[in-house]
């Protein structure tokens, strides 16, 4: 599943290519919204909230739409947005995967294999993202606010395992499997340490800093070691059986337990993360 920084960068790309453009034709290929017609609207822009995307539209001339609407999408494991330049078409092999088409007076945005597609009044966006904790990349909040709100949410269940709590988007939004494993390593804590035994403010502050760097101008996306060479971008994630880049101990991996949100596939160094 894409991490919050990946979705943030996708929202930025959609914003740059589509914001302000009128929708000439739309096609939502999901049963619930198959008859929706967004032609005659204008794309205000796209923002991310954790791993969710909110594409906002407003009526702009003759249209069946009478109020501002938000197209809510979530990529989960397989979803993808593509933006086609004028005159460009999807390869035939991808056409069965199309779930959304937004054709403008310029580019056309196409959502492929999108598992979550829904329209809601913009005034009711909270019904689809209101359950989320603070977005660690939300520039509308100060870093201190993001940290304090996240820490307060995490502290509500002090007995919970650290990694599971970090992955729970109701606590803080944007952390995925890679970031959770790397954060636990960098703070020297076992992924299964109880939240109540962890110094949470510096951990969350580090998460904000890492995600912010990942979406910044360095182009070192999701590089946690500072080394962009293949196989050396991460401390533990994806490195099972290899020596820890810090101490040389063999990095271990714990298999995911299907259907158990508390037991995701996990990489860690037994020496650097003793408890």
Secondary structure, 3 states (H helix, E strand, C coil): CCCHHHHHHHHHHHHHHHCCCEEEEEEECCHHHCCCCCCCEEEEEEEEECCEEEEEEEECCCCCCCCCEEEEEECCCCCEEEEECCCCCCCHHHHHHEEEEEEECCCEEEEECCCEEEEEEHHHCHHHHCCCCEECCCCCCCHHHHHHHHHHHHHHHCCCEHHHHHHCCCCEECCCHHHHHHHHHHCCCCCCCEHHHCCHHHHHHHHHHHHHHHCCCCCCCCCCCCCCCCCCCCCCCCCCCCECCCCCCECEEECCCCCCCCCCCEEECCCCCCC
